[in-house]
Amino acid sequence: MAYKSVLAGEKSLVAVGNAVRAARLERGLSQEDLAVDAEVERSYMGAIERAEVNVTLLVLVRICRALKVQPSELLSKARM
């Protein structure tokens, strides 16, 4: 099980998680497919989308590469 951050559910984490989920669904990817492409554990990907963990910049960049989207675009969709 992924480590649960004390910041779980914080507004910015929810916004990023929702943006990742929306981009993933737009591309027709499952969480597992995205996790494999981004080289992230599937359970951690789920925790990111549910805003249970504070995603690191390096992991966010890997997710963006797998989604073929710029980090700035993803963060803009998260209104950040």
Residue pairs with C-beta under 8 A, 6 or more apart in sequence:
1 43
2 41
2 43
2 44
2 46
2 47
2 52
2 53
3 53
4 47
4 52
4 53
5 13
5 52
5 53
5 54
7 13
7 54
8 51
8 52
8 53
9 51
9 52
10 51
10 54
12 78
12 80
13 51
13 53
13 54
13 55
14 51
15 78
15 79
15 80
16 48
16 51
16 55
16 60
16 74
16 75
16 78
16 80
17 48
17 49
17 50
17 51
18 49
18 78
19 74
19 75
19 77
19 78
20 48
20 49
20 63
20 67
20 74
21 49
22 77
23 67
23 69
23 74
23 77
24 30
24 31
24 34
24 49
24 67
27 67
27 68
29 37
29 67
31 42
31 45
31 46
31 49
32 42
32 45
34 40
34 45
34 63
34 66
34 67
35 41
35 42
35 44
35 45
36 42
37 66
38 45
38 59
38 62
38 63
38 65
38 66
39 62
40 48
40 59
40 62
40 63
44 53
44 59
45 63
47 53
48 55
48 59
48 63
55 63
60 71
60 74
61 71
63 74
64 70
64 71
64 73
64 74
67 74
